[in-house]
Amino acid sequence: MNNSACEIVWWFSQSSEQYRFSGNLKLVGPNKQKQKVTFIGGHVFYMDDGDNVGDNNLVRLRSSKGHQILLHDTEDLIYIGNSRGTAWIELTSDGKIDIFADDSVSIHTKNDFNFLADRDVNIEAKRNINFKSGNRTHSEANFQRVLARKNGTIEVRGGLDVRALDTTFDLTNLNVNSFNGILFS
C-alpha cells in the first residue's frame, strides 16, 4: 500500500508537552529527487531517554497488532509479549525469568535437556504429572519419600528387586497375592 500520510509526535518529558504534526510525507533524496515511500502502518519504534531524573528510560518495538519487545532501563528488565497478553517472557536484572502462557509450553531438543538448581526444584500440577522414559528412569537422593494421599499402586511388568539395609513395613492391612509362591528368607 502506498500512502504518504503520516504523523510526527515530539514529546518533552520534563514539561509533558506534546507537539504533533500531520500531513503527507515526502522523502527527498540526492539532488532533491522525490523518493518512493511504502507504509505498512501502525508499527512503532519508541525510544525514551526518560525524564530529568531518569524515569521511563526505555526502548519499545511494538507491531500494529500490539506484539512488543520492551527494553526498560528504569525498571531494569526485558519484556517480550504478544498483543493479547496470553504469552510473555520477562527477564529482570536480579536474574529472575518469568514465562507465562495461556496454553501449553513445549520445549524440544535433539540432545540432552538439563535442569540444575543450587536450591530447590519445585513442580506442581493441578491435574497430573506424567514421566515417561524410553529406556531407564533413575532417581537418587539422600532421603526419598513417596506419598499417595489416597491409594497407590506399584506395577512392574518384569522382575522387581528391593534392597535395603534396614526395612520397616508399617501396614494396617497386608494382602500378598502370588501366582508362583512366596519365598521369604
DOFIKE-657616 format. One line per field, with one value per residue: y, x, z of N, C-alpha, C in turn; residue number from 1; chain. Coordinates in nm, 4 decimals. Layout:
N
nc2 <- [Y ...] .
nc1 <- [X ...] .
nc3 <- [Z ...] .
cac2 <- [Y ...] .
cac1 <- [X ...] .
cac3 <- [Z ...] .
cc2 <- [Y ...] .
cc1 <- [X ...] .
cc3 <- [Z ...] .
nr <- [NUM ...] .
kette <- [A ...] .
This chain:
185
nc2 <- [-0.1154 0.2119 0.5035 0.8255 0.9646 1.0823 1.1090 1.2976 1.2979 1.4873 1.4591 1.6057 1.5179 1.6478 1.8734 1.7631 1.8295 1.8036 1.7871 1.7742 1.6887 1.6563 1.5218 1.4923 1.2856 1.3477 1.2158 1.3200 1.2685 1.2415 1.5273 1.6480 1.4792 1.3163 1.0446 0.7038 0.6043 0.3575 0.2334 0.0242 0.0542 0.1517 0.0301 0.0721 0.2200 0.3073 0.5295 0.6423 0.8635 0.9105 1.1010 1.4020 1.2869 1.0379 0.8448 0.6188 0.5457 0.3925 0.1522 0.0599 -0.1724 -0.2112 -0.3890 -0.3294 -0.4721 -0.4996 -0.6666 -0.6888 -0.5843 -0.4927 -0.2943 -0.1955 0.0392 0.1873 0.0265 -0.1868 -0.4283 -0.6774 -0.7367 -0.9441 -0.9845 -1.1070 -0.9610 -0.9953 -1.0609 -1.3252 -1.4813 -1.4434 -1.3323 -1.2408 -1.0847 -1.0075 -0.7754 -0.8844 -1.1442 -1.3076 -1.4992 -1.4922 -1.6777 -1.6963 -1.8591 -1.8870 -2.1187 -2.4170 -2.4866 -2.5826 -2.7579 -2.8710 -3.0750 -3.2121 -3.3259 -3.3535 -3.2378 -3.0328 -2.9609 -2.7598 -2.6589 -2.4497 -2.4482 -2.5468 -2.7558 -2.7196 -2.8665 -2.8443 -2.9512 -2.8960 -3.1000 -3.3827 -3.5308 -3.6526 -3.8804 -4.0164 -4.2513 -4.3615 -4.5596 -4.5921 -4.4930 -4.3050 -4.2291 -4.0477 -3.9772 -3.8385 -3.8717 -4.0096 -3.9796 -4.1073 -4.0187 -4.1038 -3.9612 -4.0839 -4.3726 -4.6044 -4.7536 -4.9853 -5.1022 -5.3528 -5.4855 -5.7042 -5.8305 -5.7489 -5.6041 -5.5375 -5.3707 -5.3131 -5.1810 -5.1600 -5.2410 -5.1466 -5.2277 -5.0714 -5.1384 -5.1326 -5.3164 -5.6114 -5.7680 -6.0291 -6.1457 -6.4127 -6.5798 -6.7683 -6.8643 -6.7742 -6.6618 -6.6231 -6.5228] .
nc1 <- [0.0844 0.0688 0.1056 0.1267 0.0538 0.1163 0.2111 0.3869 0.5232 0.6394 0.7499 0.7979 0.9412 1.0001 0.8341 0.5979 0.4864 0.3458 0.3954 0.2393 0.2497 0.0950 0.0396 0.1281 0.3966 0.7059 0.9787 1.3015 1.5648 1.9047 2.0039 1.7580 1.5539 1.2412 1.1636 1.0478 0.7909 0.6894 0.4392 0.3398 0.1983 0.1051 0.3016 0.5386 0.8366 0.9896 1.1743 1.2879 1.4557 1.3957 1.2738 1.3787 1.4934 1.5571 1.3551 1.1368 1.3074 1.3509 1.3282 1.1086 0.9660 0.6917 0.4365 0.1782 -0.0428 0.0034 0.1966 0.5026 0.8393 1.0200 1.2675 1.3577 1.5192 1.4884 1.3234 1.4850 1.4608 1.3717 1.1152 0.9039 0.6193 0.2974 0.0193 -0.2255 -0.1575 -0.1458 0.0761 0.4004 0.7331 0.9610 1.2568 1.4511 1.6714 1.7787 1.8178 1.5979 1.3652 1.0590 0.8015 0.5047 0.2115 -0.1036 -0.1851 -0.0190 0.3301 0.6012 0.9042 1.1685 1.4446 1.7120 1.9129 2.0549 1.8600 1.8880 1.8379 1.9440 1.9581 2.0710 1.9383 1.6157 1.4037 1.0896 0.7895 0.4621 0.1342 -0.2023 -0.3557 -0.2389 0.0912 0.3130 0.5634 0.7821 0.9975 1.2102 1.3931 1.5404 1.4631 1.5995 1.6371 1.7732 1.8637 1.9480 1.7519 1.4389 1.0977 0.7812 0.4542 0.1241 -0.1831 -0.4262 -0.4965 -0.2475 -0.0377 0.2074 0.3365 0.4969 0.6144 0.7825 1.0775 1.1299 1.3426 1.4043 1.6068 1.7497 1.9185 1.8129 1.4799 1.1476 0.8144 0.5194 0.2088 -0.1464 -0.3271 -0.2307 -0.2080 -0.0999 -0.0558 0.0356 0.1322 0.3189 0.4089 0.5464 0.8492 1.0237 1.3116] .
nc3 <- [0.0000 -0.0946 0.0721 0.1744 0.3962 0.7234 1.0716 1.3047 1.6242 1.8893 2.2133 2.5233 2.8105 3.0550 3.0699 2.9952 2.7534 2.4273 2.0829 1.7761 1.4381 1.1305 0.8066 0.4602 0.3773 0.2328 0.1026 0.0353 -0.1765 -0.3009 -0.4864 -0.4557 -0.5430 -0.5532 -0.3378 -0.3335 -0.1122 0.1113 0.3161 0.5811 0.8117 1.1406 1.3056 1.5711 1.6751 1.9563 2.1453 2.4533 2.6525 2.9091 3.1939 3.3720 3.5975 3.5160 3.4978 3.3225 3.1140 2.8250 2.5513 2.2994 2.0832 1.8933 1.7304 1.4817 1.5658 1.8345 1.9476 2.1299 2.2104 2.4828 2.6205 2.9140 3.0800 3.3188 3.4876 3.4715 3.3123 3.0658 2.8368 2.6539 2.4661 2.3506 2.1678 2.3028 2.5570 2.6261 2.6141 2.7357 2.8230 3.0743 3.1758 3.4479 3.6191 3.8504 3.7913 3.7516 3.5676 3.4200 3.2747 3.0913 2.9763 2.8250 2.7092 2.6210 2.7005 2.5226 2.4909 2.2987 2.2311 2.0411 2.1705 2.4990 2.7810 3.0417 3.3841 3.6488 3.9753 4.2302 4.4626 4.5376 4.3293 4.2118 4.1212 4.0180 3.9554 3.8638 3.7774 3.6491 3.6730 3.4474 3.3776 3.1412 3.0101 2.7544 2.7968 3.0659 3.3987 3.6511 3.9877 4.2508 4.5857 4.9107 5.1008 5.0405 4.9752 4.9076 4.8708 4.8678 4.8798 4.8804 4.7391 4.6168 4.3647 4.2734 3.9886 3.8197 3.5287 3.4973 3.6501 4.0003 4.2214 4.5549 4.7682 5.0821 5.3691 5.6295 5.6969 5.7340 5.7489 5.7841 5.8213 5.7869 5.6763 5.5130 5.2157 5.0223 4.7075 4.5096 4.2205 4.1771 4.4144 4.7388 4.8653 5.1506 5.3162] .
cac2 <- [0.0000 0.3381 0.6050 0.9193 1.0314 1.0481 1.1965 1.3019 1.3455 1.5165 1.4668 1.6540 1.4568 1.7393 1.9616 1.6842 1.8916 1.7218 1.8584 1.6809 1.7395 1.5531 1.5638 1.3978 1.2735 1.3478 1.1927 1.3818 1.2054 1.3223 1.6233 1.6837 1.3924 1.2517 0.9028 0.6247 0.5742 0.2469 0.2217 -0.0850 0.1275 0.1131 -0.0198 0.1789 0.2048 0.4165 0.5446 0.7494 0.8760 0.9324 1.2391 1.4635 1.2005 0.9101 0.7515 0.5840 0.5316 0.2650 0.1335 -0.0318 -0.2052 -0.2652 -0.4066 -0.2649 -0.5531 -0.4879 -0.7505 -0.5936 -0.6099 -0.3751 -0.2877 -0.0899 0.0675 0.2345 -0.0916 -0.2827 -0.5554 -0.7012 -0.7992 -0.9797 -1.0346 -1.0963 -0.8492 -1.0226 -1.0937 -1.4677 -1.5431 -1.3430 -1.3670 -1.1227 -1.1076 -0.8975 -0.7541 -0.9676 -1.2796 -1.3829 -1.5131 -1.5357 -1.7164 -1.7230 -1.8986 -1.9284 -2.2557 -2.5036 -2.4505 -2.7026 -2.7434 -2.9925 -3.0747 -3.3381 -3.3748 -3.3534 -3.1255 -3.0384 -2.8645 -2.7564 -2.5500 -2.4516 -2.4701 -2.6453 -2.7659 -2.7418 -2.8928 -2.8600 -2.9586 -2.9024 -3.2310 -3.4964 -3.5205 -3.7754 -3.9003 -4.1318 -4.2692 -4.4637 -4.6636 -4.6113 -4.3789 -4.3169 -4.1262 -4.0643 -3.8728 -3.8809 -3.9153 -4.0080 -4.0109 -4.1098 -4.0104 -4.1030 -3.9179 -4.1787 -4.5068 -4.6084 -4.8807 -5.0052 -5.2098 -5.3878 -5.5895 -5.7815 -5.8579 -5.6366 -5.6258 -5.4352 -5.3903 -5.2124 -5.2233 -5.1777 -5.2285 -5.1494 -5.2165 -5.0318 -5.1587 -5.1633 -5.4432 -5.6629 -5.8774 -6.0682 -6.2406 -6.4639 -6.6879 -6.8666 -6.8932 -6.6666 -6.7093 -6.5290 -6.5840] .
cac1 <- [0.0000 0.1418 0.0312 0.2262 0.0019 0.1944 0.2020 0.5098 0.4943 0.7508 0.7030 0.9010 0.9041 1.0096 0.7171 0.4837 0.4290 0.3439 0.3753 0.2020 0.2418 0.0446 0.0322 0.1847 0.5404 0.7768 1.1204 1.3814 1.6957 2.0093 1.9609 1.6185 1.4619 1.1426 1.1867 0.9265 0.7616 0.5960 0.3987 0.2516 0.1110 0.0737 0.4142 0.6013 0.9674 0.9817 1.2916 1.2668 1.5695 1.3432 1.2560 1.5008 1.5541 1.5872 1.2422 1.0815 1.4141 1.3176 1.3151 0.9973 0.9294 0.5560 0.3726 0.0469 -0.1395 0.0305 0.3072 0.6067 0.9649 1.0453 1.3945 1.3244 1.6352 1.4464 1.2810 1.5947 1.4064 1.3392 0.9841 0.8571 0.4838 0.2064 -0.0748 -0.3358 -0.1057 -0.1641 0.2090 0.5036 0.8533 1.0200 1.3888 1.4802 1.8141 1.8262 1.8374 1.4726 1.2998 0.9197 0.7400 0.3628 0.1378 -0.2421 -0.1949 0.0941 0.4693 0.6707 1.0474 1.2185 1.5851 1.7585 2.0172 2.0179 1.7884 1.9373 1.7982 2.0305 1.9235 2.1533 1.8452 1.5092 1.3273 0.9506 0.6990 0.3260 0.0314 -0.3386 -0.4098 -0.1465 0.2311 0.3453 0.7021 0.7970 1.1347 1.2215 1.4838 1.5586 1.4398 1.6860 1.6128 1.8719 1.8557 1.9876 1.6266 1.3334 0.9657 0.6717 0.3307 -0.0032 -0.2815 -0.5383 -0.4477 -0.1293 -0.0069 0.3376 0.3186 0.6204 0.5834 0.9054 1.1276 1.1423 1.4358 1.4004 1.7228 1.7597 1.9957 1.7121 1.3495 1.0308 0.6845 0.4189 0.0888 -0.2715 -0.3694 -0.1344 -0.2526 0.0034 -0.1023 0.1458 0.0916 0.4289 0.4536 0.6168 0.9701 1.0826 1.4281] .
cac3 <- [0.0000 -0.0982 0.1439 0.2256 0.5155 0.8417 1.1870 1.3824 1.7593 1.9796 2.3498 2.6136 2.9372 3.1688 3.0743 2.9479 2.6335 2.3084 1.9573 1.6708 1.3015 1.0413 0.6676 0.3656 0.3886 0.1054 0.1239 -0.0696 -0.1839 -0.3637 -0.5880 -0.4265 -0.6172 -0.4668 -0.3164 -0.3156 0.0278 0.1305 0.4555 0.6217 0.9030 1.2759 1.3838 1.6472 1.7387 2.0516 2.2312 2.5500 2.7434 3.0427 3.2390 3.4251 3.6985 3.4526 3.4942 3.1910 3.0160 2.7628 2.4070 2.2755 1.9462 1.9014 1.5997 1.4698 1.6403 1.9773 1.9935 2.1643 2.2788 2.5662 2.6924 3.0089 3.1642 3.4508 3.5640 3.4549 3.2686 2.9250 2.8299 2.5199 2.4842 2.2371 2.1774 2.3942 2.6896 2.6517 2.6213 2.7548 2.8977 3.1366 3.2335 3.5381 3.6444 3.9603 3.7406 3.7506 3.4379 3.4301 3.1474 3.1076 2.8560 2.8468 2.6587 2.6552 2.6759 2.4754 2.4643 2.2337 2.1932 1.9847 2.2599 2.6405 2.8400 3.1778 3.4864 3.7666 4.0663 4.3510 4.5731 4.5158 4.2051 4.2504 4.0093 4.0692 3.8515 3.9179 3.7382 3.6539 3.6314 3.3751 3.3367 3.0523 2.9644 2.6516 2.8401 3.2095 3.4859 3.7684 4.0876 4.3580 4.6874 5.0447 5.1615 4.9397 5.0274 4.8116 4.9468 4.7953 4.9803 4.8800 4.7080 4.5309 4.3003 4.2075 3.8906 3.7497 3.4293 3.4872 3.7836 4.0936 4.3314 4.6576 4.8550 5.1867 5.4854 5.7336 5.6345 5.8217 5.6836 5.8810 5.7403 5.8558 5.6166 5.4164 5.1301 4.9273 4.6080 4.4295 4.1324 4.1740 4.5508 4.8073 4.9301 5.2456 5.3824] .
cc2 <- [0.1229 0.4447 0.6984 0.9959 0.9875 1.1459 1.1864 1.3628 1.3691 1.5298 1.5066 1.6117 1.5539 1.8277 1.8896 1.7492 1.7954 1.8107 1.7557 1.7543 1.6261 1.6115 1.4550 1.4031 1.2714 1.3314 1.2488 1.3206 1.2983 1.4107 1.6571 1.6029 1.3234 1.1018 0.8315 0.5897 0.4617 0.2337 0.0972 -0.0300 0.0668 0.0626 0.0972 0.1341 0.3275 0.4163 0.6631 0.7502 0.9096 1.0786 1.2901 1.3820 1.0592 0.8081 0.7349 0.5868 0.3948 0.2703 0.0298 -0.0491 -0.2743 -0.2742 -0.3392 -0.3432 -0.5514 -0.5818 -0.6583 -0.6565 -0.4813 -0.3922 -0.1688 -0.0675 0.1128 0.1171 -0.2029 -0.4217 -0.5578 -0.7785 -0.8250 -1.0386 -1.0229 -0.9927 -0.8724 -1.0543 -1.2402 -1.5446 -1.4317 -1.4012 -1.2368 -1.1630 -0.9866 -0.8895 -0.8376 -1.1155 -1.3662 -1.3842 -1.5663 -1.5638 -1.7478 -1.7630 -1.9374 -2.0729 -2.3307 -2.4353 -2.5795 -2.6696 -2.8756 -2.9740 -3.2101 -3.3976 -3.3656 -3.2261 -3.1316 -2.9265 -2.8723 -2.6359 -2.5612 -2.4653 -2.5755 -2.6437 -2.8034 -2.7589 -2.9163 -2.8606 -2.9657 -3.0340 -3.3365 -3.4544 -3.6549 -3.7751 -4.0232 -4.1350 -4.3808 -4.5795 -4.6818 -4.4816 -4.4019 -4.2002 -4.1518 -3.9471 -3.9276 -3.9309 -3.9058 -4.0534 -4.0062 -4.1144 -4.0088 -4.0710 -4.0072 -4.3184 -4.4982 -4.7479 -4.8775 -5.1251 -5.2308 -5.5023 -5.6694 -5.8105 -5.7316 -5.6775 -5.5077 -5.4662 -5.2771 -5.2672 -5.2510 -5.1529 -5.2378 -5.1354 -5.1857 -5.0303 -5.1825 -5.2975 -5.4840 -5.7799 -5.9044 -6.1727 -6.2841 -6.5787 -6.7979 -6.9001 -6.7766 -6.7284 -6.5977 -6.5957 -6.4860] .
cc1 <- [0.0898 0.0544 0.1340 0.1755 0.0820 0.1651 0.3335 0.4749 0.6252 0.6909 0.8193 0.8634 0.9085 0.8856 0.5879 0.4142 0.4411 0.3199 0.3492 0.1950 0.1888 0.0348 0.0854 0.3359 0.6018 0.9247 1.1976 1.5208 1.7989 1.9518 1.8129 1.5185 1.3686 1.1716 1.0536 0.9115 0.6596 0.5672 0.3145 0.1521 0.0969 0.1879 0.4844 0.7378 0.9836 1.1072 1.2674 1.3855 1.5248 1.3275 1.3856 1.5647 1.5802 1.4756 1.1920 1.1868 1.3971 1.3242 1.2059 0.9776 0.7940 0.4975 0.2362 -0.0608 -0.1124 0.1365 0.4253 0.7302 0.9984 1.1792 1.3818 1.4416 1.5952 1.4058 1.3845 1.5432 1.3879 1.2076 0.9509 0.7179 0.4001 0.0992 -0.1851 -0.2883 -0.1200 -0.0326 0.3116 0.6213 0.9128 1.1520 1.4235 1.6297 1.8664 1.8327 1.7137 1.4153 1.1592 0.8677 0.5946 0.3033 -0.0038 -0.2634 -0.0691 0.2286 0.5396 0.8161 1.0947 1.3662 1.6215 1.8716 1.9672 1.9428 1.8167 1.8784 1.9015 1.9901 2.0141 2.0667 1.7436 1.4597 1.1858 0.8656 0.5612 0.2300 -0.1048 -0.4064 -0.3011 -0.0038 0.2667 0.4932 0.7062 0.9394 1.1373 1.3096 1.4803 1.5271 1.5185 1.6569 1.7072 1.8614 1.9099 1.8667 1.5187 1.2028 0.8654 0.5442 0.2130 -0.1112 -0.4063 -0.4816 -0.3249 -0.1073 0.1361 0.3193 0.4493 0.5876 0.7080 0.9495 1.1371 1.2357 1.4241 1.5149 1.7267 1.8455 1.9038 1.5763 1.2409 0.9076 0.5837 0.2860 -0.0321 -0.3235 -0.2643 -0.1958 -0.1428 -0.0567 0.0179 0.0953 0.1975 0.4780 0.5324 0.7353 1.0226 1.2034 1.4904] .
cc3 <- [0.0000 -0.0344 0.2045 0.3474 0.6368 0.9537 1.2636 1.5172 1.8323 2.1174 2.4383 2.7550 3.0547 3.1812 3.0368 2.8292 2.5163 2.1874 1.8489 1.5377 1.2166 0.9012 0.5775 0.3753 0.2488 0.1380 0.0048 -0.0648 -0.2451 -0.4749 -0.5767 -0.5098 -0.5170 -0.4603 -0.2968 -0.1669 0.0323 0.2789 0.4750 0.7221 1.0403 1.3614 1.4514 1.6981 1.8258 2.1378 2.3230 2.6454 2.8846 3.0758 3.3026 3.5372 3.6444 3.4531 3.3512 3.0814 2.9504 2.6111 2.3876 2.1257 1.9544 1.7614 1.5987 1.5442 1.7906 2.0318 2.0239 2.2262 2.3533 2.6370 2.7866 3.1041 3.3039 3.5394 3.5573 3.4187 3.1174 2.9235 2.6835 2.5383 2.3590 2.2664 2.2797 2.5355 2.7248 2.6532 2.6342 2.8318 2.9508 3.2018 3.3191 3.5667 3.7604 3.9210 3.7397 3.6097 3.4630 3.2897 3.1754 2.9733 2.8959 2.8038 2.7003 2.6328 2.6369 2.4462 2.4069 2.2028 2.1355 2.0682 2.4030 2.6790 2.9898 3.2629 3.5980 3.8495 4.1883 4.4760 4.5312 4.3720 4.2460 4.1254 4.0691 3.9513 3.9190 3.8802 3.7551 3.6204 3.5693 3.3385 3.2476 3.0033 2.8611 2.6943 2.9913 3.2841 3.6138 3.8610 4.2044 4.4552 4.8188 5.1232 5.0551 5.0020 4.9141 4.8935 4.8502 4.8966 4.9833 4.8556 4.6183 4.4760 4.2496 4.1164 3.8170 3.6562 3.3960 3.6295 3.8674 4.2053 4.4259 4.7529 4.9564 5.2992 5.6028 5.6704 5.7403 5.7346 5.7929 5.8072 5.8289 5.8076 5.5154 5.3438 5.0304 4.8364 4.5251 4.3456 4.1277 4.3126 4.6061 4.8782 5.0195 5.3059 5.4790] .
nr <- [1 2 3 4 5 6 7 8 9 10 11 12 13 14 15 16 17 18 19 20 21 22 23 24 25 26 27 28 29 30 31 32 33 34 35 36 37 38 39 40 41 42 43 44 45 46 47 48 49 50 51 52 53 54 55 56 57 58 59 60 61 62 63 64 65 66 67 68 69 70 71 72 73 74 75 76 77 78 79 80 81 82 83 84 85 86 87 88 89 90 91 92 93 94 95 96 97 98 99 100 101 102 103 104 105 106 107 108 109 110 111 112 113 114 115 116 117 118 119 120 121 122 123 124 125 126 127 128 129 130 131 132 133 134 135 136 137 138 139 140 141 142 143 144 145 146 147 148 149 150 151 152 153 154 155 156 157 158 159 160 161 162 163 164 165 166 167 168 169 170 171 172 173 174 175 176 177 178 179 180 181 182 183 184 185] .
kette <- [A A A A A A A A A A A A A A A A A A A A A A A A A A A A A A A A A A A A A A A A A A A A A A A A A A A A A A A A A A A A A A A A A A A A A A A A A A A A A A A A A A A A A A A A A A A A A A A A A A A A A A A A A A A A A A A A A A A A A A A A A A A A A A A A A A A A A A A A A A A A A A A A A A A A A A A A A A A A A A A A A A A A A A A A A A A A A A A A A A A A A A A A A] .
